[in-house]
Each structure stands twice: as structure tokens, then as C-alpha cells.
Amino acid sequence: MIKEAFDHHDTNGSGKLTPNDLKVALIKEHFNATKETAYNIIAEYDEECIGGLNFAAFMRIISSDPR
């Protein structure tokens, strides 16, 4: 179910959530998110420096396990 949610928000099928993908996902979940919010989250969790969140990073956020 979590992978399906990730894939749903990965609008271009790249295997990562872009800042815009993340912002839209957060807003959809009723968070007051801005593009700056999305960039800050990505900066914290994007260990591979891919400019977005891959599924592993997404899972770290979901599980509240930052490392």
C-alpha cells in the first residue's frame, strides 16, 4: 500500500518524488506545504543527491527513522 502511494505521487515514473510531487502529496494529506518545505525535506533525506526522494528515503520519512 505504501509503494502504491509513492508510485501514485511519482507523476513521471522516475522512481523519485520531485519537489513538486512531494509538495502536492503533502497538500493532499492536509499539510500546509510550500515548495520551500518540499525542498527542505528533500535536502534532509536525499542521501543519494538525486534531487528528490527515492522509495527508501520516503520509507525513512514514513517510519520516522531519519537514518
Residue, then its C-alpha position, 0 to 999 in steps of 0.5 A: m500500500i505504501k509503494e502504491a502511494f509513492d508510485h501514485h505521487d511519482t507523476n513521471g515514473s522516475g522512481k523519485l518524488t520531485p519537489n513538486d510531487l512531494k509538495v502536492a502529496l503533502i497538500k493532499e494529506h492536509f499539510n500546509a506545504t510550500k515548495e520551500t518545505a518540499y525542498n527542505i525535506i528533500a535536502e534532509y533525506d536525499e542521501e543519494c543527491i538525486g534531487g528528490l526522494n527515492f522509495a527508501a528515503f520516503m520509507r525513512i520519512i514514513s517510519s520516522d527513522p531519519r537514518 
